[in-house]
Amino acid sequence: MSRGPKTTLTLQSSSETITATGLTATWSDVDTVKGNLRALKASERLSGEHQTVYATHRFTCRPVTDTTITEKYRFTYGSRIFDIEFVDDLHEQGKELQIDLLEVT
């Protein structure tokens, strides 16, 4: 596991509802996840297996027991919101995730 100060982020999932003005996404808390959050260079280019993603932060953590973290989720930290851009199971052993994030607010 990466060393450094631990940060607790809130994992959220989205549910969409149809309204008179279109689709509306409602986000709700799923779990809290403790790990290492570090800022990347602004818009640092990162390569995934099949795509290139842009990320502002990287979060390294242990997997959450009841939830498989994917790009369908997001994290919050106070009023800050981070979209999940790419999730990598380091060493493919299910013990450590490296999650690339894009801060949207």
MORACOR-V964128 format. One record per residue. N is the residue number from 1. OMEGA is omega as a letter, one per 30 degrees, with the letter a starting at -180 (none if undefined). BURIAL is I if it has 9 or more other ideal C-beta (glycine too) atoms within 8 Angstrom, else O. Layout:
N;OMEGA;BURIAL + N;OMEGA;BURIAL
This chain:
1;l;O + 2;l;O + 3;l;O + 4;a;O + 5;l;O + 6;l;O + 7;l;I + 8;l;O + 9;l;I + 10;l;I + 11;a;I + 12;l;I + 13;a;I + 14;l;I + 15;a;O + 16;l;O + 17;l;O + 18;l;O + 19;l;O + 20;a;O + 21;l;O + 22;l;O + 23;l;O + 24;l;I + 25;l;O + 26;a;O + 27;l;O + 28;a;O + 29;l;O + 30;a;I + 31;l;I + 32;a;O + 33;l;I + 34;l;O + 35;a;I + 36;l;I + 37;l;I + 38;l;O + 39;l;O + 40;l;I + 41;a;O + 42;l;O + 43;l;O + 44;a;I + 45;a;O + 46;a;I + 47;l;O + 48;a;O + 49;a;O + 50;a;O + 51;l;O + 52;a;O + 53;l;I + 54;a;I + 55;l;I + 56;a;I + 57;l;I + 58;a;I + 59;l;I + 60;a;I + 61;l;I + 62;l;O + 63;l;I + 64;a;I + 65;a;O + 66;a;O + 67;l;I + 68;a;O + 69;l;I + 70;l;O + 71;l;O + 72;a;O + 73;l;I + 74;l;I + 75;l;I + 76;l;I + 77;a;I + 78;l;O + 79;a;O + 80;a;O + 81;a;I + 82;l;I + 83;l;O + 84;a;I + 85;a;I + 86;l;I + 87;a;I + 88;l;O + 89;a;I + 90;l;I + 91;l;O + 92;a;O + 93;l;O + 94;a;O + 95;a;O + 96;l;I + 97;l;I + 98;a;I + 99;l;I + 100;a;I + 101;l;I + 102;l;I + 103;a;I + 104;l;O + 105;none;O
